[in-house]
Amino acid sequence: MRSLNTDLRVIRTKESIRHALVELINEKGIEAITVKDITTRARINRGTFYAHYQDKFDLMTKCEEEIMLDMSRITKQNFPNLITVLETDSQTLTPFSLTVSLFEYLNLHSGFMKAVLGPKGDLSFQTKLKQFMWETLYGNNPSAYVKEENLLVPGQYLAAYMGTAIIGVIQQWLESGMKESPQEMARILTTITVNGPYFAAGLKK
């Protein structure tokens, strides 16, 4: 049985590897990074790195998958409440607990998210994130939140619009130094999402 010290050491090692990855993406971009760069920056030997990851791509994939898994958990916990709010009061502009929770999570992991969604990051992550968002909400399963028969437009276009818009808002927030609180960002996104961009622009009362 593994000791608590061993587990803590593994957690600390992975954290230092991640921290090194974020710094290096910001400095030289994901393409130029080598495993040697990561191990030097994280102050570990190559054997320690390879005990956890096959290469830098495996490291990126595992970091991204963990983020998406956490976001999926937050969505599943908060989505029923969002549906209730929409059904009871479509006029409300109270930020959804789901949106607040997601922005609080992004705030907590802002270093990694800013690096990976930035110009030097992993461009394929945006595609993965959009696909993940759609599968979490819709997916081909009976317990999906969004039902195909209720859609007013083809699902793939709705997914493309929503995914691109939400990621764009997140990127803008991260890139501009996260001056707004997660609560304020949740209010902004709620206003645009529920009432539409024309309402948010003051063109539609």
C-alpha positions as CSV (number, residue, x, y, z in Angstrom):
1,M,0.0,0.0,0.0
2,R,1.3,3.4,-1.0
3,S,2.1,5.8,1.9
4,L,0.6,9.2,2.2
5,N,4.1,10.7,1.8
6,T,4.4,8.9,-1.6
7,D,1.1,10.2,-2.8
8,L,1.9,13.8,-1.7
9,R,5.3,13.5,-3.4
10,V,3.6,12.4,-6.7
11,I,1.1,15.3,-6.4
12,R,3.9,17.8,-5.8
13,T,5.9,16.3,-8.7
14,K,3.0,16.6,-11.1
15,E,2.3,20.1,-10.0
16,S,5.9,21.2,-10.6
17,I,5.8,19.6,-14.1
18,R,2.6,21.4,-14.9
19,H,3.9,24.7,-13.6
20,A,7.0,24.2,-15.8
21,L,4.8,23.4,-18.8
22,V,2.7,26.6,-18.3
23,E,5.9,28.8,-18.0
24,L,7.5,27.2,-21.1
25,I,4.3,27.6,-23.3
26,N,4.2,31.3,-22.4
27,E,7.9,31.6,-23.2
28,K,8.5,29.6,-26.3
29,G,5.2,27.9,-27.4
30,I,4.1,24.3,-27.2
31,E,5.8,23.2,-30.4
32,A,9.3,24.3,-29.3
33,I,9.2,22.7,-25.9
34,T,11.2,19.5,-25.2
35,V,11.0,17.0,-22.3
36,K,14.5,18.2,-21.3
37,D,13.1,21.8,-21.1
38,I,10.3,20.6,-18.8
39,T,12.6,18.4,-16.5
40,T,15.2,21.2,-16.2
41,R,12.5,23.8,-15.3
42,A,10.7,21.4,-12.9
43,R,14.1,20.3,-11.4
44,I,13.4,16.6,-11.8
45,N,15.2,13.9,-13.7
46,R,13.9,12.4,-16.9
47,G,13.1,9.1,-15.2
48,T,10.6,10.9,-12.9
49,F,8.9,12.6,-15.9
50,Y,8.6,9.3,-17.8
51,A,7.2,7.6,-14.7
52,H,4.1,9.7,-15.2
53,Y,4.0,10.8,-18.9
54,Q,5.0,9.2,-22.2
55,D,6.1,12.6,-23.8
56,K,5.0,16.2,-23.8
57,F,1.9,15.4,-25.9
58,D,0.8,12.9,-23.3
59,L,1.4,15.5,-20.6
60,M,-0.8,18.0,-22.4
61,T,-3.5,15.5,-23.1
62,K,-3.7,14.4,-19.5
63,C,-3.8,18.0,-18.2
64,E,-6.5,18.9,-20.7
65,E,-8.6,15.8,-20.0
66,E,-8.5,16.6,-16.2
67,I,-9.7,20.1,-16.9
68,M,-12.6,18.8,-19.1
69,L,-13.5,16.1,-16.5
70,D,-13.7,18.7,-13.7
71,M,-15.8,21.0,-15.9
72,S,-18.1,18.1,-16.8
73,R,-18.6,17.4,-13.1
74,I,-19.4,21.1,-12.4
75,T,-21.9,21.1,-15.3
76,K,-23.7,17.9,-14.1
77,Q,-24.0,19.2,-10.6
78,N,-25.4,22.6,-11.6
79,F,-27.4,22.0,-14.8
80,P,-30.7,20.9,-13.2
81,N,-30.7,24.3,-11.3
82,L,-30.1,26.2,-14.6
83,I,-33.1,24.4,-16.2
84,T,-35.3,25.4,-13.2
85,V,-34.3,29.0,-13.5
86,L,-35.0,29.1,-17.3
87,E,-38.4,27.5,-16.9
88,T,-39.6,29.7,-14.0
89,D,-38.3,33.1,-15.0
90,S,-37.0,33.7,-18.5
91,Q,-36.6,37.4,-17.8
92,T,-34.1,37.0,-15.0
93,L,-30.5,38.2,-15.4
94,T,-29.3,36.5,-12.3
95,P,-26.0,34.7,-13.2
96,F,-26.5,30.9,-13.2
97,S,-24.8,29.0,-10.5
98,L,-23.4,26.8,-13.3
99,T,-21.7,29.8,-15.0
100,V,-20.4,31.2,-11.7
101,S,-19.0,27.8,-10.7
102,L,-17.3,27.4,-14.1
103,F,-15.7,30.9,-13.9
104,E,-14.5,30.2,-10.4
105,Y,-12.9,27.0,-11.6
106,L,-11.3,28.8,-14.6
107,N,-10.0,31.5,-12.2
108,L,-8.4,28.7,-10.1
109,H,-6.7,27.2,-13.1
110,S,-6.2,30.5,-15.0
111,G,-2.4,30.0,-15.6
112,F,-2.9,26.7,-17.5
113,M,-6.1,27.9,-19.3
114,K,-4.5,31.1,-20.4
115,A,-1.4,29.3,-21.7
116,V,-3.2,26.5,-23.5
117,L,-5.9,28.7,-25.0
118,G,-3.4,31.5,-25.9
119,P,-1.6,32.0,-29.3
120,K,1.3,29.8,-28.2
121,G,-0.8,27.0,-26.8
122,D,-2.5,24.0,-28.1
123,L,-4.8,25.0,-31.0
124,S,-6.5,21.6,-31.0
125,F,-7.7,22.1,-27.4
126,Q,-10.3,24.6,-28.6
127,T,-11.7,22.0,-30.9
128,K,-11.7,19.4,-28.1
129,L,-13.3,21.8,-25.7
130,K,-16.1,22.6,-28.2
131,Q,-16.7,18.9,-28.8
132,F,-16.7,18.2,-25.1
133,M,-19.1,21.1,-24.3
134,W,-21.6,19.7,-26.9
135,E,-21.3,16.1,-25.7
136,T,-21.7,17.2,-22.1
137,L,-25.0,19.0,-22.9
138,Y,-26.3,17.0,-25.8
139,G,-24.5,13.8,-26.5
140,N,-26.2,10.7,-27.9
141,N,-27.6,9.5,-24.6
142,P,-31.1,9.4,-23.1
143,S,-30.0,11.6,-20.1
144,A,-28.8,14.4,-22.3
145,Y,-29.9,17.9,-21.2
146,V,-30.6,19.2,-24.7
147,K,-33.1,17.0,-26.6
148,E,-32.8,16.8,-30.4
149,E,-36.5,17.1,-30.9
150,N,-36.6,20.5,-29.1
151,L,-33.9,22.1,-31.3
152,L,-35.1,25.0,-33.5
153,V,-31.9,24.9,-35.6
154,P,-29.5,22.0,-36.6
155,G,-27.6,20.9,-33.6
156,Q,-24.1,21.2,-35.1
157,Y,-24.6,24.9,-35.9
158,L,-26.0,25.6,-32.4
159,A,-23.0,23.8,-30.9
160,A,-20.5,25.7,-33.2
161,Y,-22.0,29.1,-32.3
162,M,-22.3,28.5,-28.6
163,G,-18.9,26.8,-28.3
164,T,-17.0,29.5,-30.2
165,A,-18.8,32.3,-28.4
166,I,-18.2,30.9,-24.9
167,I,-14.5,30.1,-25.5
168,G,-14.1,33.6,-27.1
169,V,-15.4,35.2,-23.9
170,I,-13.2,33.1,-21.7
171,Q,-10.1,33.9,-23.9
172,Q,-10.8,37.6,-23.8
173,W,-11.2,37.5,-20.0
174,L,-7.9,35.6,-19.5
175,E,-6.0,37.7,-22.0
176,S,-7.1,41.0,-20.6
177,G,-5.9,40.1,-17.1
178,M,-9.1,38.8,-15.5
179,K,-10.1,42.2,-14.1
180,E,-13.7,41.1,-13.6
181,S,-14.7,38.7,-10.9
182,P,-16.0,35.2,-11.8
183,Q,-19.5,36.5,-10.6
184,E,-19.3,39.5,-13.0
185,M,-18.1,37.3,-15.9
186,A,-21.0,34.9,-15.1
187,R,-23.4,37.9,-15.3
188,I,-21.9,39.0,-18.6
189,L,-22.1,35.6,-20.2
190,T,-25.6,35.0,-18.9
191,T,-26.8,38.3,-20.4
192,I,-25.4,37.4,-23.8
193,T,-26.4,33.8,-23.8
194,V,-30.0,34.1,-22.5
195,N,-31.0,37.3,-24.2
196,G,-28.7,37.3,-27.2
197,P,-26.0,39.6,-28.5
198,Y,-28.5,42.2,-29.9
199,F,-30.0,42.6,-26.4
200,A,-26.6,42.8,-24.8
201,A,-25.6,45.6,-27.3
202,G,-28.7,47.6,-26.4
203,L,-30.3,47.2,-29.8
204,K,-33.2,45.0,-28.7
205,K,-35.3,45.9,-25.7
